[in-house]
Each structure stands twice: as structure tokens, then as C-alpha cells.
């Protein structure tokens, strides 16, 4: 009888000890998660603050610029050659900002200048002297608007399958001369220079707090017009230099299919 009571007490003590251990482990896990969430929140706040500048900064992965600076002088924009596709771009500006369905838009082959200007003002809600960048991924081109007129158009390479360029309404948030690139998969860092994958300029318009996507130059001009990037919009170095001079921090960027 005494032996049975001893065994029962041992079992009871074992169960009690197991319960205490389980509670201790649970409290430790919750405390660790809280510290990690606090640290992550702090890092994201720091990153979101430092990407909105033209000065020196270090940002993370994607096809992004790392720690370059912007000189005081800028190049003059290159002359723009007439492009037959420029007549049709107004429709992309309107649809990218959810224009009313009953609004008439300029269709291919038509020139209704005054009506197109009125539609553009209604669809964007911007002052007529504000610069706006419109990217049409299916055209593989970027269009620069000013005074409701297209002042420049450049060919681009876009994101490949699995790394598609994000669509939507954004704004220029980060500009740099001679950017440095960190490969998003291998982590290898490519210094600025003639053969840099980011070329001469960086104009970033999207970020998740760690990665950035934007316009940049490339030494591989034969790939312009293809879907080959990690989400960024590649341009010829001469073109991205011109684009850099035509925009500023806060310039609206519309990206659509």
C-alpha cells in the first residue's frame, strides 16, 4: 500500500514539473517573438526614412542603388524624335488612374487635342505644369509628360517572369548618380563603373523598406525591349541620364500593362 502511494506521488510530481516547464518554454517563446517584432519594426522605420533622399544611403536587395551620391550639376535632356505611338499614350494615363467609364479617350489614329487635354486633366487631377512619368509595359516604353504633352519617350527592358515589374501609381523616391548594385539572389555587390549593371543613374519609385525597383542604365543595350530584369526598368545610359534630369523626388510614376 505504501509503495503504491509513493509511486502515485512521484507521478503527480512529474506531471506538475512538466506543466511548469511547458509554461516556462511558452513564456520564453512569446518574449523572443516580441523582441524580434520590435527589432523588425525599428529596422523598417529606419529604412523607410532614409530612402527618400538624394544623398548617400544604403538600401537593400532587388535591382537597387547602394550608397551613391548626387552631384550638383545635371546634364541637359536629349532631343526627342517624333514617335507615332505618342498619339495614343493619353489613354494609358487616364485608365491608370481609374477615369470614369463614360469618359471618351483618344483612340489610335485620332488627334483630338483639346479633348485629350481635358481628359488628361480630369484623369490625373494634376496641375498642367507638373511632370508625370507613364510606363506602358506592353509597349516596352516610358513616356514623360509635361504641360499635358509628351516631351520624351524611351525604350525599356522590363521584369521577367517571376520578377514582373509592379503596376500601379507611384512616385520618384530615390535618385542617385553612379549607383552600386547588390544581386538579389547571390548578394554579390557590383561597384559603380562602365560595366555596372545599374549604369549611370538610378531613379527609384517602389520600395518595400528593404528592396527597391526603379529606372536605371545598363551596358547590355541589346536587351532593351525584352523582359529580362528583376523588376526594374532598364534603359540605355544616355536615356536614363535624360530621364534623371526630367524628374525629381515626388514626380508621379504610373506603371500599367
C-alpha atoms as a printed R data frame, in Angstrom:
    type eleno elety resid chain resno       x      y       z
1   ATOM     1    CA   UNK     A     1   0.000  0.000   0.000
2   ATOM     2    CA   UNK     A     2   2.785  2.410   0.971
3   ATOM     3    CA   UNK     A     3   4.615  1.576  -2.255
4   ATOM     4    CA   UNK     A     4   1.565  2.450  -4.356
5   ATOM     5    CA   UNK     A     5   1.196  5.806  -2.580
6   ATOM     6    CA   UNK     A     6   4.868  6.581  -3.241
7   ATOM     7    CA   UNK     A     7   4.502  5.814  -6.960
8   ATOM     8    CA   UNK     A     8   1.376  7.975  -7.136
9   ATOM     9    CA   UNK     A     9   3.190 10.926  -5.524
10  ATOM    10    CA   UNK     A    10   6.100 10.552  -7.968
11  ATOM    11    CA   UNK     A    11   3.735 10.547 -10.963
12  ATOM    12    CA   UNK     A    12   1.924 13.606  -9.622
13  ATOM    13    CA   UNK     A    13   5.188 15.493  -9.066
14  ATOM    14    CA   UNK     A    14   6.365 14.551 -12.573
15  ATOM    15    CA   UNK     A    15   3.142 15.901 -14.126
16  ATOM    16    CA   UNK     A    16   3.399 19.101 -12.098
17  ATOM    17    CA   UNK     A    17   7.024 19.625 -13.138
18  ATOM    18    CA   UNK     A    18   6.166 19.031 -16.808
19  ATOM    19    CA   UNK     A    19   3.403 21.647 -16.641
20  ATOM    20    CA   UNK     A    20   5.755 24.234 -15.119
21  ATOM    21    CA   UNK     A    21   8.398 23.517 -17.785
22  ATOM    22    CA   UNK     A    22   5.815 23.905 -20.573
23  ATOM    23    CA   UNK     A    23   4.698 27.279 -19.207
24  ATOM    24    CA   UNK     A    24   8.297 28.473 -18.952
25  ATOM    25    CA   UNK     A    25   9.026 27.486 -22.567
26  ATOM    26    CA   UNK     A    26   5.825 29.204 -23.739
27  ATOM    27    CA   UNK     A    27   6.714 32.445 -21.929
28  ATOM    28    CA   UNK     A    28  10.233 32.375 -23.364
29  ATOM    29    CA   UNK     A    29   8.914 31.932 -26.929
30  ATOM    30    CA   UNK     A    30   6.462 34.826 -26.543
31  ATOM    31    CA   UNK     A    31   9.189 37.076 -25.150
32  ATOM    32    CA   UNK     A    32  11.531 36.223 -28.043
33  ATOM    33    CA   UNK     A    33   8.811 36.918 -30.630
34  ATOM    34    CA   UNK     A    34   8.104 40.286 -29.032
35  ATOM    35    CA   UNK     A    35  11.774 41.295 -29.196
36  ATOM    36    CA   UNK     A    36  12.019 40.193 -32.855
37  ATOM    37    CA   UNK     A    37   8.886 42.119 -33.853
38  ATOM    38    CA   UNK     A    38  10.177 45.228 -32.091
39  ATOM    39    CA   UNK     A    39  13.571 44.955 -33.808
40  ATOM    40    CA   UNK     A    40  11.977 44.385 -37.239
41  ATOM    41    CA   UNK     A    41   9.680 47.376 -36.810
42  ATOM    42    CA   UNK     A    42  12.648 49.564 -35.876
43  ATOM    43    CA   UNK     A    43  14.659 48.491 -38.942
44  ATOM    44    CA   UNK     A    44  11.735 49.103 -41.306
45  ATOM    45    CA   UNK     A    45  11.213 52.594 -39.873
46  ATOM    46    CA   UNK     A    46  14.885 53.402 -40.397
47  ATOM    47    CA   UNK     A    47  14.847 52.103 -43.986
48  ATOM    48    CA   UNK     A    48  11.660 53.953 -44.945
49  ATOM    49    CA   UNK     A    49  13.175 57.200 -43.645
50  ATOM    50    CA   UNK     A    50  16.488 57.008 -45.480
51  ATOM    51    CA   UNK     A    51  15.226 56.064 -48.967
52  ATOM    52    CA   UNK     A    52  13.509 59.422 -49.541
53  ATOM    53    CA   UNK     A    53  16.656 61.393 -50.212
54  ATOM    54    CA   UNK     A    54  19.181 62.223 -52.884
55  ATOM    55    CA   UNK     A    55  22.157 61.955 -50.556
56  ATOM    56    CA   UNK     A    56  24.188 58.964 -49.521
57  ATOM    57    CA   UNK     A    57  22.243 55.904 -48.389
58  ATOM    58    CA   UNK     A    58  22.439 52.164 -48.326
59  ATOM    59    CA   UNK     A    59  19.374 50.197 -49.367
60  ATOM    60    CA   UNK     A    60  18.854 46.517 -49.844
61  ATOM    61    CA   UNK     A    61  18.119 43.952 -52.486
62  ATOM    62    CA   UNK     A    62  16.310 43.904 -55.821
63  ATOM    63    CA   UNK     A    63  17.867 45.852 -58.667
64  ATOM    64    CA   UNK     A    64  18.726 48.792 -56.446
65  ATOM    65    CA   UNK     A    65  21.217 51.580 -55.902
66  ATOM    66    CA   UNK     A    66  23.501 51.436 -52.857
67  ATOM    67    CA   UNK     A    67  25.316 54.365 -51.253
68  ATOM    68    CA   UNK     A    68  25.994 56.687 -54.195
69  ATOM    69    CA   UNK     A    69  25.703 60.479 -54.162
70  ATOM    70    CA   UNK     A    70  24.189 63.090 -56.452
71  ATOM    71    CA   UNK     A    71  26.479 65.800 -57.889
72  ATOM    72    CA   UNK     A    72  25.335 69.431 -58.094
73  ATOM    73    CA   UNK     A    73  25.387 69.700 -61.906
74  ATOM    74    CA   UNK     A    74  23.000 67.914 -64.273
75  ATOM    75    CA   UNK     A    75  23.043 67.124 -67.976
76  ATOM    76    CA   UNK     A    76  20.672 68.702 -70.497
77  ATOM    77    CA   UNK     A    77  17.844 66.473 -71.783
78  ATOM    78    CA   UNK     A    78  18.445 64.885 -75.173
79  ATOM    79    CA   UNK     A    79  16.369 65.975 -78.168
80  ATOM    80    CA   UNK     A    80  13.189 63.956 -78.665
81  ATOM    81    CA   UNK     A    81  12.421 62.431 -82.060
82  ATOM    82    CA   UNK     A    82   8.773 62.153 -83.188
83  ATOM    83    CA   UNK     A    83   7.235 58.795 -82.302
84  ATOM    84    CA   UNK     A    84   3.937 57.619 -83.861
85  ATOM    85    CA   UNK     A    85   2.987 55.886 -80.588
86  ATOM    86    CA   UNK     A    86   2.944 59.173 -78.676
87  ATOM    87    CA   UNK     A    87  -0.535 59.977 -80.028
88  ATOM    88    CA   UNK     A    88  -2.041 57.061 -78.111
89  ATOM    89    CA   UNK     A    89  -0.422 57.454 -74.702
90  ATOM    90    CA   UNK     A    90  -3.112 59.708 -73.204
91  ATOM    91    CA   UNK     A    91  -5.459 56.737 -72.916
92  ATOM    92    CA   UNK     A    92  -2.967 54.950 -70.655
93  ATOM    93    CA   UNK     A    93  -2.719 57.943 -68.324
94  ATOM    94    CA   UNK     A    94  -6.495 58.060 -67.929
95  ATOM    95    CA   UNK     A    95  -7.095 54.359 -67.360
96  ATOM    96    CA   UNK     A    96  -4.212 54.051 -64.902
97  ATOM    97    CA   UNK     A    97  -5.975 56.475 -62.547
98  ATOM    98    CA   UNK     A    98  -9.487 54.978 -62.769
99  ATOM    99    CA   UNK     A    99 -11.055 57.532 -65.086
100 ATOM   100    CA   UNK     A   100 -14.892 57.428 -65.348
101 ATOM   101    CA   UNK     A   101 -16.081 54.737 -67.761
102 ATOM   102    CA   UNK     A   102 -18.102 57.250 -69.814
103 ATOM   103    CA   UNK     A   103 -15.068 59.456 -70.476
104 ATOM   104    CA   UNK     A   104 -14.022 59.402 -74.127
105 ATOM   105    CA   UNK     A   105 -10.317 58.814 -74.747
106 ATOM   106    CA   UNK     A   106  -8.158 59.446 -77.784
107 ATOM   107    CA   UNK     A   107  -8.046 56.218 -79.778
108 ATOM   108    CA   UNK     A   108  -5.191 55.099 -82.065
109 ATOM   109    CA   UNK     A   109  -5.065 57.108 -85.288
110 ATOM   110    CA   UNK     A   110  -7.104 60.058 -83.919
111 ATOM   111    CA   UNK     A   111  -5.976 63.556 -82.939
112 ATOM   112    CA   UNK     A   112  -8.493 65.339 -80.756
113 ATOM   113    CA   UNK     A   113  -6.090 67.662 -78.992
114 ATOM   114    CA   UNK     A   114  -8.362 69.811 -76.851
115 ATOM   115    CA   UNK     A   115 -10.485 66.877 -75.751
116 ATOM   116    CA   UNK     A   116  -7.367 64.850 -74.935
117 ATOM   117    CA   UNK     A   117  -6.022 67.686 -72.758
118 ATOM   118    CA   UNK     A   118  -9.303 67.940 -70.848
119 ATOM   119    CA   UNK     A   119  -9.383 64.179 -70.307
120 ATOM   120    CA   UNK     A   120  -5.798 64.139 -69.071
121 ATOM   121    CA   UNK     A   121  -6.511 66.877 -66.523
122 ATOM   122    CA   UNK     A   122  -9.621 65.082 -65.269
123 ATOM   123    CA   UNK     A   123  -7.917 61.701 -65.059
124 ATOM   124    CA   UNK     A   124  -4.768 62.828 -63.273
125 ATOM   125    CA   UNK     A   125  -6.064 65.709 -61.181
126 ATOM   126    CA   UNK     A   126  -2.683 67.433 -61.592
127 ATOM   127    CA   UNK     A   127  -1.653 70.952 -62.497
128 ATOM   128    CA   UNK     A   128  -0.829 71.340 -66.171
129 ATOM   129    CA   UNK     A   129   2.806 72.221 -65.459
130 ATOM   130    CA   UNK     A   130   3.549 69.101 -63.401
131 ATOM   131    CA   UNK     A   131   5.814 66.399 -64.814
132 ATOM   132    CA   UNK     A   132   4.478 62.861 -64.911
133 ATOM   133    CA   UNK     A   133   6.083 59.577 -65.992
134 ATOM   134    CA   UNK     A   134   3.960 56.883 -67.658
135 ATOM   135    CA   UNK     A   135   5.300 53.357 -68.218
136 ATOM   136    CA   UNK     A   136   3.474 51.062 -70.660
137 ATOM   137    CA   UNK     A   137   4.944 47.605 -70.114
138 ATOM   138    CA   UNK     A   138   3.387 46.073 -73.238
139 ATOM   139    CA   UNK     A   139   4.961 48.846 -75.349
140 ATOM   140    CA   UNK     A   140   8.304 48.452 -73.545
141 ATOM   141    CA   UNK     A   141   8.442 52.256 -73.341
142 ATOM   142    CA   UNK     A   142   8.384 55.058 -70.795
143 ATOM   143    CA   UNK     A   143   6.750 58.398 -71.626
144 ATOM   144    CA   UNK     A   144   7.461 61.724 -69.901
145 ATOM   145    CA   UNK     A   145   4.604 64.263 -69.748
146 ATOM   146    CA   UNK     A   146   4.861 67.972 -69.071
147 ATOM   147    CA   UNK     A   147   2.162 70.601 -69.652
148 ATOM   148    CA   UNK     A   148  -0.059 67.666 -70.650
149 ATOM   149    CA   UNK     A   149   2.228 66.948 -73.599
150 ATOM   150    CA   UNK     A   150   4.677 64.099 -74.155
151 ATOM   151    CA   UNK     A   151   8.146 65.634 -74.098
152 ATOM   152    CA   UNK     A   152  10.170 62.402 -74.244
153 ATOM   153    CA   UNK     A   153   9.821 58.677 -74.864
154 ATOM   154    CA   UNK     A   154  12.411 55.965 -74.226
155 ATOM   155    CA   UNK     A   155  12.575 52.193 -74.855
156 ATOM   156    CA   UNK     A   156  12.957 49.998 -71.767
157 ATOM   157    CA   UNK     A   157  13.521 46.409 -70.653
158 ATOM   158    CA   UNK     A   158  11.027 45.123 -68.064
159 ATOM   159    CA   UNK     A   159  10.760 42.434 -65.387
160 ATOM   160    CA   UNK     A   160  11.000 38.812 -66.455
161 ATOM   161    CA   UNK     A   161   8.593 36.019 -65.490
162 ATOM   162    CA   UNK     A   162   8.547 35.602 -61.738
163 ATOM   163    CA   UNK     A   163  10.076 39.075 -61.294
164 ATOM   164    CA   UNK     A   164   7.362 41.145 -63.004
165 ATOM   165    CA   UNK     A   165   7.530 44.927 -62.739
166 ATOM   166    CA   UNK     A   166   4.844 46.119 -60.276
167 ATOM   167    CA   UNK     A   167   1.950 48.089 -61.766
168 ATOM   168    CA   UNK     A   168   0.092 50.978 -60.171
169 ATOM   169    CA   UNK     A   169   0.595 54.603 -59.168
170 ATOM   170    CA   UNK     A   170   3.904 55.519 -57.518
171 ATOM   171    CA   UNK     A   171   6.271 58.469 -57.199
172 ATOM   172    CA   UNK     A   172  10.019 59.023 -57.525
173 ATOM   173    CA   UNK     A   173  11.508 58.382 -54.083
174 ATOM   174    CA   UNK     A   174  15.247 57.856 -54.600
175 ATOM   175    CA   UNK     A   175  17.719 59.302 -57.149
176 ATOM   176    CA   UNK     A   176  21.447 58.584 -57.455
177 ATOM   177    CA   UNK     A   177  24.382 59.053 -59.787
178 ATOM   178    CA   UNK     A   178  26.595 56.015 -60.440
179 ATOM   179    CA   UNK     A   179  24.657 53.551 -58.247
180 ATOM   180    CA   UNK     A   180  26.026 50.335 -56.766
181 ATOM   181    CA   UNK     A   181  24.056 47.099 -57.189
182 ATOM   182    CA   UNK     A   182  23.653 44.060 -54.944
183 ATOM   183    CA   UNK     A   183  22.403 40.915 -56.704
184 ATOM   184    CA   UNK     A   184  19.018 39.935 -55.190
185 ATOM   185    CA   UNK     A   185  19.852 36.208 -55.150
186 ATOM   186    CA   UNK     A   186  23.611 35.843 -54.674
187 ATOM   187    CA   UNK     A   187  24.133 39.023 -52.653
188 ATOM   188    CA   UNK     A   188  27.197 39.910 -54.763
189 ATOM   189    CA   UNK     A   189  27.866 43.658 -54.855
190 ATOM   190    CA   UNK     A   190  28.759 45.307 -58.189
191 ATOM   191    CA   UNK     A   191  30.608 48.607 -57.847
192 ATOM   192    CA   UNK     A   192  29.726 51.657 -59.936
193 ATOM   193    CA   UNK     A   193  31.511 51.952 -63.258
194 ATOM   194    CA   UNK     A   194  31.261 51.475 -67.003
195 ATOM   195    CA   UNK     A   195  30.191 47.844 -66.692
196 ATOM   196    CA   UNK     A   196  27.864 48.305 -63.708
197 ATOM   197    CA   UNK     A   197  24.505 46.505 -64.156
198 ATOM   198    CA   UNK     A   198  22.807 49.727 -62.968
199 ATOM   199    CA   UNK     A   199  24.573 52.010 -65.432
200 ATOM   200    CA   UNK     A   200  24.948 55.755 -64.840
201 ATOM   201    CA   UNK     A   201  21.763 56.689 -62.987
202 ATOM   202    CA   UNK     A   202  19.153 55.324 -60.576
203 ATOM   203    CA   UNK     A   203  15.565 56.635 -60.310
204 ATOM   204    CA   UNK     A   204  13.708 54.533 -57.731
205 ATOM   205    CA   UNK     A   205   9.907 54.606 -57.417
206 ATOM   206    CA   UNK     A   206   8.987 51.450 -55.414
207 ATOM   207    CA   UNK     A   207  10.255 50.008 -52.134
208 ATOM   208    CA   UNK     A   208   9.103 47.541 -49.500
209 ATOM   209    CA   UNK     A   209  11.511 49.014 -46.956
210 ATOM   210    CA   UNK     A   210  14.335 46.683 -47.993
211 ATOM   211    CA   UNK     A   211  14.202 46.216 -51.780
212 ATOM   212    CA   UNK     A   212  13.856 48.917 -54.416
213 ATOM   213    CA   UNK     A   213  12.650 48.969 -58.018
214 ATOM   214    CA   UNK     A   214  13.251 51.804 -60.449
215 ATOM   215    CA   UNK     A   215  14.737 53.038 -63.719
216 ATOM   216    CA   UNK     A   216  18.456 52.552 -64.334
217 ATOM   217    CA   UNK     A   217  21.003 52.310 -67.109
218 ATOM   218    CA   UNK     A   218  22.583 49.146 -68.466
219 ATOM   219    CA   UNK     A   219  25.646 48.196 -70.523
220 ATOM   220    CA   UNK     A   220  23.580 45.446 -72.237
221 ATOM   221    CA   UNK     A   221  21.720 47.655 -74.699
222 ATOM   222    CA   UNK     A   222  20.880 44.648 -76.900
223 ATOM   223    CA   UNK     A   223  18.423 43.527 -74.196
224 ATOM   224    CA   UNK     A   224  16.431 46.774 -74.258
225 ATOM   225    CA   UNK     A   225  12.858 45.903 -75.230
226 ATOM   226    CA   UNK     A   226  12.917 42.455 -73.591
227 ATOM   227    CA   UNK     A   227  11.544 41.052 -70.317
228 ATOM   228    CA   UNK     A   228  14.850 40.258 -68.593
229 ATOM   229    CA   UNK     A   229  15.190 42.264 -65.364
230 ATOM   230    CA   UNK     A   230  14.437 41.531 -61.700
231 ATOM   231    CA   UNK     A   231  11.542 44.009 -61.823
232 ATOM   232    CA   UNK     A   232  13.436 47.177 -62.688
233 ATOM   233    CA   UNK     A   233  13.152 49.166 -65.908
234 ATOM   234    CA   UNK     A   234  16.459 49.108 -67.775
235 ATOM   235    CA   UNK     A   235  17.358 51.944 -70.128
236 ATOM   236    CA   UNK     A   236  20.230 53.000 -72.327
237 ATOM   237    CA   UNK     A   237  22.635 55.104 -70.272
238 ATOM   238    CA   UNK     A   238  22.070 58.202 -72.418
239 ATOM   239    CA   UNK     A   239  18.300 57.811 -71.989
240 ATOM   240    CA   UNK     A   240  18.362 57.313 -68.221
241 ATOM   241    CA   UNK     A   241  20.571 60.398 -67.868
242 ATOM   242    CA   UNK     A   242  17.939 62.412 -69.730
243 ATOM   243    CA   UNK     A   243  15.114 60.926 -67.654
244 ATOM   244    CA   UNK     A   244  17.049 61.733 -64.465
245 ATOM   245    CA   UNK     A   245  17.172 65.398 -65.484
246 ATOM   246    CA   UNK     A   246  13.469 65.494 -66.353
247 ATOM   247    CA   UNK     A   247  12.151 64.239 -62.995
248 ATOM   248    CA   UNK     A   248  12.638 64.981 -59.310
249 ATOM   249    CA   UNK     A   249  11.713 63.484 -55.954
250 ATOM   250    CA   UNK     A   250   7.926 63.189 -55.789
251 ATOM   251    CA   UNK     A   251   7.336 63.040 -59.556
252 ATOM   252    CA   UNK     A   252   4.302 60.756 -60.182
253 ATOM   253    CA   UNK     A   253   5.028 57.443 -61.918
254 ATOM   254    CA   UNK     A   254   2.194 55.412 -63.464
255 ATOM   255    CA   UNK     A   255   3.024 51.823 -64.454
256 ATOM   256    CA   UNK     A   256   0.486 49.765 -66.388
257 ATOM   257    CA   UNK     A   257   0.401 46.662 -68.544
